[in-house]
Amino acid sequence: SSRPVTVVVTGAAGQIGYATVFRAAAGDLLGPGVPLRLHLLELPQARRAAEGTALELQDGAFPLLEGVDVFDDAAAAFEGASVGLLIGARPRSKGMERADLLEANAGIFSVQGRAANDGAADDFRAVVVGNPANTNAYIAASHAPDVPRERFTALTRLDHHRAVAQLAAATGARVADVDGVAIWGNHSATQYPDLTHATVGGRPAPEALAEKGLGADWVAETFIPRVAKRGAEIIEVRGGSSVASAAHAALCHVRDWVRGTPDGSWTSMAVPSDGSYGVPEGLVSSFPVTCRDGAATVVPGLELDGFSRARIERSVAELVEERTAVRELGLL
Ligand code: NAX
């Protein structure tokens, strides 16, 4: 059998971390038949809880899981890792200014970027889940000069899934019949869930929506805010933030990145911009992407109408602002 892939999971004792590691151990991250080792990274105060998670992982007797190690030191945790699930982050506490939030997270992601640079395997790749995810990925990449920038991505797959599910529900279609949805920009309320290239059962989504009496105003006033604010809706209804759906999205993100997107189909990932669609080069922004041979490529040549262009510009402007704020704090 092949050598196990080392996967470092940060915030492993947190909610999303806990929901992610068992499915990773079951083969949902790298695919069936790929053995793995888990490196669980936590803050010193949560190290014991991560050790408890490691005991439970042992109790799963997962055939693919060749070992679990727990760390509270980033350099040690990233040693030899090929995959990073960067979930742990500093949440916004009451009264915290945005600059404080950016600063606290820059502290975390600069250290982890450096750790990846110095100790990770040559094929290291990471998805940042912890918010502000796009900018955290940008910071990590900036502190890992020897790792190709495009190996640091951020999670917008949950937004993508939310958009697919909402379109399916609105048209009465099955999720499996929906294709071509895209998330652009920041993983924040400014994100642009784009249906203009989507299809439902092979037909243009606007046509399928029109049949249900839903037009451009439904997209602008109901669909987009519903997707962009779904996290708040989950908190409101469930009494806690999205956990299993976020874990599922992170697993799908890495699995498709490593194993490829299905032929003729795309997904959404926040990746360092190659400059296409007017997004400044290097900015970690969500795009429709295809994955092949371990590389994600922004889908080229999509026609964007005025509405789409304005929405993308607005979200990208927010990313530029975050980058400027981080630069001004001297954190890059
Ligand atoms: P939790 O607070 O349950 O868990 C976070 C864990 O990270 C804690 O156990 C904490 O000790 C640990 N941690 C903090 N700093 C660390 C560091 N420097 N090294 C290692 N571990 C560290 O939060 P949870 O609900 O799991 O959410 C995790 C992150 O995901 C949050 O930032 C959250 O905002 C973000 N989300 C991102 C989503 C996305 O789509 N991109 C959706 C879900 C989620 O809101």
Residues whose N, C-alpha, C, O or C-beta is under 5 A from the ligand:
A	BS01	NAX	T10 G11 A13 G14 Q15 I16 G17 L41 E42 L43 A46 I87 G88 A89 R90 I108 V128 V129 G130 N131 A133 L155 L158 H187 S241 S242 A246
